[in-house]
Amino acid sequence: MATQVQDVAQAMANITQDTKVHSTTFNLPGPVTFNHAEMQKLISFFTFRPVSGVPEVPKRIALFLSKLSQLIWWPSLSPDEIERRFIDDVMVDAAQDWAALGVNPVEVEKVATGILRRYRSGYVNPTFVIRGYLMCPLAPITYAPWFYPAREGQAPAR
């Protein structure tokens, strides 16, 4: 249940303004439910980077490896993150909670391009086939040097 941070921030700002909701607990999930694999596919689609090929392992092995990886100096997956991956969220209808706070949550898919495009590689060819048609979703914002036309008096990029 991915929620955009701006929606939660607006809800928190509205809570501070409305005195009758100060002692109320709100449930603010996003309008669309994703599991971990679906979120990985969504991020992979917008960043043009493949999903990691690391195999799924049982929880006990993953916890052991994450505890062992805490001995290295660079950031790695923590045991808490492993625990959270195995938590099943309960589906709730939170439309009345969002409405009580005066916020209409945005679906993550609608804003994912703007958030994730900075993580795209400039050296990929972002073309793919959808229903038999060759698509290039990055044509207007590609970073490939061959895309930009040469200026006057300058040799074209190769």
N, CA, C and O of each residue as an XYZ file, in Angstrom:
632
protein
N       0.841     -1.161      0.000
C       0.000      0.000      0.000
C       0.895      1.236      0.000
O       1.121      1.862      1.035
N       1.386      1.561     -1.161
C       2.317      2.681     -1.287
C       1.565      4.005     -1.225
O       0.550      4.196     -1.895
N       2.079      4.902     -0.415
C       1.504      6.227     -0.260
C       2.559      7.257     -0.592
O       3.709      7.135     -0.171
N       2.176      8.262     -1.339
C       3.124      9.319     -1.673
C       3.343     10.206     -0.451
O       2.398     10.523      0.272
N       4.584     10.600     -0.229
C       4.940     11.347      0.977
C       4.247     12.711      1.027
O       3.952     13.201      2.118
N       3.984     13.330     -0.111
C       3.301     14.629     -0.107
C       1.871     14.505      0.408
O       1.360     15.415      1.060
N       1.231     13.384      0.117
C      -0.129     13.168      0.629
C      -0.125     13.030      2.147
O      -0.981     13.594      2.828
N       0.839     12.280      2.674
C       0.927     12.114      4.127
C       1.281     13.447      4.786
O       0.737     13.779      5.839
N       2.189     14.214      4.175
C       2.558     15.521      4.733
C       1.359     16.471      4.750
O       1.169     17.209      5.716
N       0.553     16.456      3.689
C      -0.647     17.296      3.657
C      -1.642     16.855      4.720
O      -2.275     17.693      5.362
N      -1.785     15.548      4.912
C      -2.680     15.036      5.950
C      -2.204     15.475      7.333
O      -3.018     15.852      8.176
N      -0.899     15.430      7.571
C      -0.360     15.862      8.863
C      -0.567     17.360      9.074
O      -0.869     17.797     10.184
N      -0.408     18.135      8.021
C      -0.651     19.570      8.131
C      -2.111     19.854      8.431
O      -2.420     20.751      9.215
N      -3.017     19.097      7.812
C      -4.443     19.276      8.067
C      -4.811     18.862      9.486
O      -5.713     19.449     10.083
N      -4.123     17.852     10.038
C      -4.381     17.426     11.415
C      -4.036     18.547     12.388
O      -4.752     18.760     13.365
N      -2.950     19.260     12.130
C      -2.550     20.343     13.044
C      -3.539     21.498     13.018
O      -3.646     22.240     13.995
N      -4.258     21.661     11.924
C      -5.214     22.763     11.795
C      -6.590     22.433     12.377
O      -7.327     23.330     12.785
N      -6.931     21.137     12.414
C      -8.259     20.714     12.850
C      -8.175     20.175     14.280
O      -7.562     19.134     14.515
N      -8.786     20.879     15.230
C      -8.673     20.489     16.643
C      -9.525     19.271     17.009
O      -9.227     18.609     18.003
N     -10.563     18.954     16.252
C     -11.430     17.831     16.626
C     -10.845     16.469     16.238
O     -11.410     15.443     16.618
N      -9.742     16.424     15.501
C      -9.146     15.141     15.112
C      -7.825     14.864     15.829
O      -7.130     13.912     15.475
N      -7.466     15.664     16.816
C      -6.179     15.501     17.494
C      -6.043     14.166     18.206
O      -4.931     13.639     18.263
N      -7.092     13.594     18.747
C      -6.991     12.340     19.491
C      -7.438     11.136     18.673
O      -7.746     10.085     19.236
N      -7.477     11.278     17.368
C      -7.932     10.209     16.484
C      -6.739      9.544     15.810
O      -5.774     10.213     15.440
N      -6.809      8.234     15.656
C      -5.795      7.505     14.908
C      -6.283      7.325     13.485
O      -7.421      6.910     13.262
N      -5.427      7.636     12.517
C      -5.793      7.530     11.108
C      -4.976      6.452     10.431
O      -3.797      6.266     10.730
N      -5.609      5.751      9.526
C      -4.949      4.743      8.715
C      -4.824      5.336      7.320
O      -5.838      5.618      6.682
N      -3.590      5.532      6.828
C      -3.389      6.234      5.568
C      -2.621      5.399      4.548
O      -1.506      5.759      4.170
N      -3.205      4.286      4.098
C      -2.535      3.529      3.035
C      -2.805      4.182      1.682
O      -3.703      5.013      1.546
N      -2.027      3.800      0.703
C      -2.239      4.322     -0.641
C      -3.469      3.710     -1.276
O      -4.011      2.728     -0.767
N      -3.915      4.282     -2.385
C      -5.114      3.768     -3.044
C      -4.910      2.434     -3.763
O      -5.883      1.749     -4.079
N      -3.650      2.056     -4.024
C      -3.355      0.802     -4.721
C      -2.432     -0.033     -3.842
O      -1.505      0.496     -3.229
N      -2.684     -1.327     -3.782
C      -1.869     -2.230     -2.975
C      -0.833     -2.919     -3.854
O      -1.160     -3.451     -4.915
N       0.421     -2.904     -3.402
C       1.514     -3.581     -4.088
C       2.146     -4.577     -3.133
O       2.226     -4.328     -1.930
N       2.596     -5.704     -3.667
C       3.470     -6.551     -2.871
C       4.904     -6.179     -3.240
O       5.121     -5.337     -4.111
N       5.876     -6.797     -2.585
C       7.270     -6.421     -2.783
C       7.709     -6.648     -4.232
O       8.400     -5.803     -4.801
N       7.328     -7.750     -4.824
C       7.723     -8.065     -6.196
C       7.107     -7.085     -7.193
O       7.769     -6.672     -8.145
N       5.849     -6.712     -6.981
C       5.200     -5.748     -7.880
C       5.863     -4.381     -7.790
O       6.006     -3.699     -8.805
N       6.270     -3.967     -6.592
C       6.946     -2.689     -6.440
C       8.316     -2.720     -7.113
O       8.739     -1.728     -7.706
N       9.004     -3.849     -7.025
C      10.285     -3.985     -7.714
C      10.111     -3.866     -9.221
O      10.911     -3.207     -9.886
N       9.068     -4.501     -9.769
C       8.808     -4.421    -11.206
C       8.475     -2.996    -11.627
O       8.907     -2.546    -12.688
N       7.713     -2.286    -10.808
C       7.371     -0.899    -11.113
C       8.623     -0.026    -11.147
O       8.805      0.774    -12.065
N       9.475     -0.182    -10.155
C      10.710      0.604    -10.105
C      11.624      0.232    -11.262
O      12.242      1.106    -11.869
N      11.714     -1.040    -11.570
C      12.531     -1.489    -12.690
C      12.013     -0.924    -14.011
O      12.804     -0.560    -14.881
N      10.706     -0.851    -14.164
C      10.117     -0.314    -15.388
C      10.479      1.152    -15.598
O      10.787      1.555    -16.720
N      10.448      1.952    -14.540
C      10.707      3.383    -14.680
C      12.185      3.745    -14.648
O      12.556      4.811    -15.139
N      13.034      2.902    -14.093
C      14.458      3.217    -14.040
C      15.251      2.521    -15.133
O      16.426      2.832    -15.331
N      14.638      1.587    -15.846
C      15.296      0.807    -16.893
C      16.483      0.040    -16.337
O      17.489     -0.144    -17.022
N      16.364     -0.396    -15.117
C      17.390     -1.232    -14.501
C      16.736     -2.548    -14.121
O      15.629     -2.560    -13.581
N      17.410     -3.655    -14.397
C      16.778     -4.953    -14.109
C      16.649     -5.198    -12.610
O      17.424     -4.687    -11.802
N      15.657     -5.987    -12.274
C      15.480     -6.406    -10.889
C      16.632     -7.341    -10.548
O      17.060     -8.132    -11.388
N      17.126     -7.255     -9.342
C      18.250     -8.075     -8.901
C      17.951     -9.553     -9.099
O      16.828    -10.009     -8.881
N      18.957    -10.283     -9.508
C      18.805    -11.709     -9.727
C      19.095    -12.533     -8.489
O      19.244    -13.752     -8.576
N      19.177    -11.877     -7.322
C      19.448    -12.589     -6.086
C      18.271    -13.507     -5.780
O      17.124    -13.062     -5.772
N      18.547    -14.782     -5.528
C      17.435    -15.709     -5.273
C      16.765    -15.434     -3.927
O      17.397    -14.956     -2.985
N      15.491    -15.743     -3.864
C      14.748    -15.623     -2.607
C      15.188    -16.755     -1.688
O      15.319    -17.903     -2.112
N      15.411    -16.415     -0.441
C      15.830    -17.422      0.540
C      14.826    -17.428      1.683
O      14.098    -16.453      1.871
N      14.777    -18.513      2.450
C      13.875    -18.547      3.610
C      14.229    -17.461      4.624
O      15.354    -16.964      4.664
N      13.254    -17.115      5.426
C      13.409    -16.007      6.374
C      14.561    -16.243      7.348
O      15.319    -15.315      7.631
N      14.710    -17.449      7.863
C      15.764    -17.716      8.846
C      17.150    -17.504      8.235
O      18.037    -16.958      8.891
N      17.337    -17.925      7.006
C      18.631    -17.739      6.338
C      18.860    -16.263      6.051
O      19.965    -15.755      6.244
N      17.815    -15.569      5.588
C      17.940    -14.134      5.310
C      18.274    -13.355      6.576
O      19.100    -12.443      6.541
N      17.643    -13.704      7.692
C      17.954    -13.032      8.960
C      19.399    -13.284      9.384
O      20.092    -12.367      9.824
N      19.845    -14.520      9.250
C      21.220    -14.845      9.611
C      22.205    -14.049      8.751
O      23.154    -13.463      9.274
N      21.982    -14.029      7.442
C      22.879    -13.302      6.547
C      22.854    -11.797      6.807
O      23.888    -11.135      6.716
N      21.676    -11.255      7.129
C      21.607     -9.818      7.404
C      22.313     -9.464      8.707
O      22.934     -8.406      8.811
N      22.219    -10.355      9.712
C      22.946    -10.113     10.961
C      24.451    -10.218     10.728
O      25.227     -9.454     11.304
N      24.852    -11.139      9.907
C      26.261    -11.285      9.565
C      26.763    -10.078      8.765
O      27.903     -9.646      8.934
N      25.915     -9.544      7.906
C      26.324     -8.396      7.080
C      26.439     -7.102      7.884
O      26.953     -6.108      7.370
N      25.978     -7.091      9.118
C      26.120     -5.893      9.948
C      27.570     -5.679     10.384
O      27.910     -4.619     10.908
N      28.418     -6.676     10.170
C      29.825     -6.568     10.538
C      30.640     -5.781      9.517
O      31.747     -5.336      9.822
N      30.111     -5.605      8.320
C      30.835     -4.826      7.308
C      30.577     -3.344      7.513
O      29.594     -2.969      8.152
N      31.429     -2.513      6.988
C      31.324     -1.082      7.256
C      30.359     -0.358      6.329
O      29.883      0.718      6.691
N      30.044     -0.890      5.152
C      29.120     -0.212      4.253
C      27.686     -0.633      4.563
O      27.460     -1.695      5.143
N      26.722      0.195      4.180
C      25.311     -0.115      4.480
C      24.853     -1.391      3.782
O      25.183     -1.630      2.620
N      24.113     -2.181      4.484
C      23.556     -3.403      3.918
C      22.153     -3.598      4.485
O      21.665     -2.788      5.273
N      21.523     -4.679      4.070
C      20.162     -4.977      4.507
C      20.160     -5.328      5.996
O      20.891     -6.219      6.428
N      19.349     -4.636      6.767
C      19.317     -4.873      8.216
C      18.315     -5.985      8.550
O      17.427     -6.288      7.752
N      18.466     -6.589      9.735
C      17.494     -7.625     10.152
C      16.071     -7.077     10.243
O      15.110     -7.804      9.995
N      15.931     -5.794     10.600
C      14.602     -5.195     10.673
C      13.945     -5.153      9.298
O      12.740     -5.378      9.180
N      14.724     -4.868      8.263
C      14.170     -4.846      6.905
C      13.712     -6.235      6.473
O      12.713     -6.377      5.768
N      14.444     -7.250      6.896
C      14.038     -8.628      6.590
C      12.716     -8.943      7.282
O      11.820     -9.522      6.668
N      12.586     -8.568      8.548
C      11.328     -8.798      9.279
C      10.163     -8.105      8.586
O       9.082     -8.681      8.461
N      10.374     -6.884      8.142
C       9.298     -6.123      7.500
C       8.871     -6.725      6.168
O       7.707     -6.601      5.785
N       9.779     -7.368      5.463
C       9.412     -8.003      4.189
C       8.463     -9.172      4.380
O       7.727     -9.528      3.459
N       8.469     -9.773      5.559
C       7.621    -10.927      5.818
C       6.334    -10.562      6.547
O       5.572    -11.453      6.923
N       6.076     -9.289      6.752
C       4.836     -8.859      7.397
C       3.748     -8.744      6.339
O       3.952     -8.110      5.304
N       2.615     -9.341      6.588
C       1.479     -9.223      5.690
C       0.614     -8.058      6.164
O       0.088     -8.080      7.277
N       0.470     -7.048      5.319
C      -0.391     -5.925      5.662
C      -1.846     -6.326      5.515
O      -2.216     -7.052      4.592
N      -2.654     -5.851      6.423
C      -4.076     -6.117      6.378
C      -4.730     -5.033      5.518
O      -4.513     -3.839      5.723
N      -5.521     -5.474      4.564
C      -6.215     -4.519      3.703
C      -7.311     -3.816      4.488
O      -8.160     -4.461      5.103
N      -7.286     -2.503      4.462
C      -8.330     -1.715      5.106
C      -8.826     -0.677      4.119
O      -8.089     -0.230      3.240
N     -10.068     -0.307      4.276
C     -10.619      0.761      3.445
C     -10.436      2.063      4.212
O     -11.150      2.329      5.179
N      -9.494      2.857      3.786
C      -9.164      4.086      4.493
C      -9.680      5.319      3.773
O      -9.222      6.429      4.044
N     -10.617      5.144      2.870
C     -11.141      6.296      2.129
C     -11.754      7.327      3.070
O     -11.616      8.529      2.843
N     -12.435      6.867      4.134
C     -13.042      7.814      5.072
C     -11.969      8.551      5.877
O     -12.174      9.706      6.249
N     -10.818      7.901      6.157
C      -9.738      8.584      6.872
C      -9.125      9.689      6.013
O      -8.877     10.794      6.495
N      -8.884      9.382      4.740
C      -8.350     10.412      3.838
C      -9.356     11.542      3.675
O      -8.981     12.715      3.677
N     -10.638     11.193      3.534
C     -11.673     12.216      3.350
C     -11.809     13.088      4.597
O     -12.035     14.293      4.484
N     -11.672     12.494      5.786
C     -11.767     13.275      7.022
C     -10.646     14.294      7.128
O     -10.797     15.332      7.772
N      -9.522     13.994      6.494
C      -8.384     14.915      6.527
C      -8.347     15.838      5.314
O      -7.468     16.693      5.210
N      -9.283     15.672      4.411
C      -9.367     16.556      3.253
C      -8.282     16.327      2.224
O      -7.868     17.268      1.547
N      -7.809     15.087      2.090
C      -6.748     14.762      1.142
C      -7.238     13.669      0.213
O      -7.845     12.696      0.660
N      -6.978     13.822     -1.082
C      -7.278     12.793     -2.062
C      -5.947     12.185     -2.491
O      -5.222     12.810     -3.264
N      -5.596     10.974     -2.013
C      -4.267     10.421     -2.302
C      -4.065     10.119     -3.781
O      -4.987      9.702     -4.481
N      -2.846     10.340     -4.234
C      -2.479     10.101     -5.626
C      -1.888      8.700     -5.744
O      -1.158      8.252     -4.859
N      -2.201      8.020     -6.826
C      -1.626      6.697     -7.064
C      -0.146      6.855     -7.385
O       0.247      7.775     -8.102
N       0.664      5.962     -6.857
C       2.110      6.045     -7.021
C       2.509      5.956     -8.494
O       3.474      6.599     -8.907
N       1.787      5.175     -9.288
C       2.129      5.033    -10.696
C       2.080      6.363    -11.443
O       2.820      6.564    -12.406
N       1.218      7.262    -11.005
C       1.065      8.550    -11.695
C       2.227      9.497    -11.436
O       2.478     10.395    -12.241
N       2.935      9.316    -10.340
C       4.042     10.215    -10.013
C       5.398      9.509    -10.053
O       6.427     10.128     -9.787
N       5.401      8.230    -10.380
C       6.638      7.452    -10.335
C       7.676      7.948    -11.335
O       8.870      7.921    -11.037
N       7.255      8.397    -12.504
C       8.221      8.872    -13.494
C       9.009     10.051    -12.963
O      10.234     10.079    -13.082
N       8.333     11.019    -12.383
C       9.014     12.192    -11.856
C       9.947     11.865    -10.699
O      10.986     12.506    -10.541
N       9.592     10.890     -9.901
C      10.410     10.518     -8.751
C      11.601      9.665     -9.174
O      12.716      9.876     -8.697
N      11.372      8.704    -10.066
C      12.393      7.713    -10.381
C      13.269      8.046    -11.577
O      14.267      7.357    -11.793
N      12.952      9.062    -12.364
C      13.746      9.304    -13.569
C      15.179      9.712    -13.262
O      16.059      9.518    -14.101
N      15.440     10.270    -12.090
C      16.820     10.629    -11.748
C      17.690      9.407    -11.509
O      18.914      9.526    -11.463
N      17.085      8.234    -11.356
C      17.854      7.013    -11.146
C      18.070      6.235    -12.440
O      18.631      5.139    -12.422
N      17.629      6.798    -13.558
C      17.849      6.146    -14.842
C      19.304      6.310    -15.254
O      19.962      7.298    -14.928
N      19.775      5.325    -15.969
C      21.120      5.411    -16.513
C      21.045      6.135    -17.849
O      20.110      5.925    -18.622
N      22.023      6.985    -18.119
C      22.056      7.701    -19.389
C      22.624      6.870    -20.508
O      22.696      7.332    -21.647
N      23.028      5.658    -20.212
C      23.685      4.830    -21.204
C      22.852      3.635    -21.627
O      23.393      2.670    -22.168
N      21.571      3.678    -21.398
C      20.713      2.578    -21.806
C      19.907      2.995    -23.016
O      19.673      4.183    -23.237
N      19.485      2.031    -23.791
C      18.593      2.285    -24.900
C      17.197      1.941    -24.422
O      16.836      0.765    -24.377
N      16.403      2.939    -24.062
C      15.119      2.677    -23.408
C      13.993      2.317    -24.365
O      12.903      2.883    -24.280
N      14.242      1.393    -25.261
C      13.178      0.964    -26.158
C      12.708     -0.420    -25.749
O      13.501     -1.241    -25.289
N      11.466     -0.667    -25.911
C      10.904     -1.967    -25.586
C       9.678     -2.165    -26.456
O       9.190     -1.222    -27.078
N       9.189     -3.376    -26.499
C       8.067     -3.713    -27.368
C       6.816     -3.909    -26.537
O       6.796     -4.693    -25.588
N       5.763     -3.177    -26.911
C       4.459     -3.347    -26.279
C       3.459     -3.649    -27.390
O       3.262     -2.847    -28.303
N       2.833     -4.818    -27.296
C       1.818     -5.240    -28.262
C       2.312     -5.129    -29.705
O       1.564     -4.725    -30.595
N       3.576     -5.490    -29.927
C       4.106     -5.502    -31.280
C       4.627     -4.172    -31.780
O       5.134     -4.110    -32.900
N       4.525     -3.094    -30.995
C       5.002     -1.789    -31.421
C       6.283     -1.448    -30.673
O       6.380     -1.693    -29.470
N       7.260     -0.890    -31.366
C       8.498     -0.472    -30.728
C       8.252      0.869    -30.049
O       7.863      1.836    -30.704
N       8.477      0.931    -28.744
C       8.193      2.134    -27.970
C       9.492      2.718    -27.435
O      10.431      1.978    -27.141
N       9.551      4.027    -27.308
C      10.684      4.708    -26.689
C      10.114      5.784    -25.771
O       9.938      6.922    -26.208
N       9.819      5.460    -24.513
C       9.162      6.411    -23.629
C      10.025      7.589    -23.232
O       9.505      8.567    -22.696
N      11.328      7.532    -23.475
C      12.215      8.611    -23.053
C      12.612      9.553    -24.174
O      13.488     10.394    -23.967
N      12.018      9.454    -25.335
C      12.485     10.244    -26.466
C      12.668     11.728    -26.141
O      13.699     12.281    -26.523
N      11.746     12.408    -25.465
C      11.981     13.829    -25.213
C      12.953     14.122    -24.077
O      13.454     15.243    -23.983
N      13.238     13.145    -23.208
C      14.111     13.445    -22.076
C      15.302     12.503    -21.994
O      15.820     12.263    -20.903
N      15.742     11.970    -23.114
C      16.862     11.043    -23.096
C      18.162     11.781    -22.828
O      18.277     12.968    -23.132
N      19.126     11.097    -22.270
C      20.406     11.705    -21.946
C      21.527     11.215    -22.861
O      22.689     11.569    -22.662
N      21.188     10.412    -23.853
C      22.198      9.872    -24.750
C      22.776     10.989    -25.611
O      22.017     11.794    -26.150
N      24.107     11.062    -25.757
C      24.715     12.168    -26.498
C      24.349     12.178    -27.970
O      24.335     13.242    -28.590
N      24.048     11.004    -28.554
C      23.708     10.971    -29.964
C      22.337     11.560    -30.242
O      21.999     11.804    -31.400
N      21.545     11.792    -29.214
C      20.196     12.320    -29.393
C      20.217     13.806    -29.738
O      19.382     14.270    -30.514
N      21.158     14.555    -29.173
C      21.173     16.000    -29.344
C      21.797     16.386    -30.677
O      22.875     15.893    -31.009
N      21.147     17.257    -31.452
C      21.712     17.667    -32.738
C      22.948     18.539    -32.514
O      23.087     19.199    -31.484
N      23.838     18.521    -33.506
C      25.055     19.312    -33.418
C      24.735     20.798    -33.583
O      23.863     21.167    -34.371
N      25.439     21.641    -32.843
C      25.282     23.088    -32.992
C      26.064     23.559    -34.202
O      26.879     22.816    -34.748
N      25.820     24.780    -34.619
C      26.536     25.309    -35.783
C      28.039     25.327    -35.513
O      28.488     25.770    -34.457
N      28.804     24.838    -36.484
C      30.252     24.826    -36.351
C      30.778     23.711    -35.468
O      31.962     23.698    -35.131
N      29.911     22.769    -35.085
C      30.319     21.682    -34.206
C      30.025     20.351    -34.906
O      28.991     20.189    -35.556
N      30.942     19.417    -34.762
C      30.744     18.101    -35.376
C      29.655     17.346    -34.629
O      29.560     17.462    -33.407
N      28.833     16.576    -35.333
C      27.785     15.812    -34.648
C      28.370     14.758    -33.718
O      29.456     14.233    -33.964
N      27.642     14.454    -32.650
C      28.073     13.432    -31.693
C      27.986     12.071    -32.324
O      27.071     11.814    -33.106
N      28.909     11.191    -32.009
C      28.917      9.842    -32.566
C      28.462      8.838    -31.576
O      28.409      7.647    -31.884
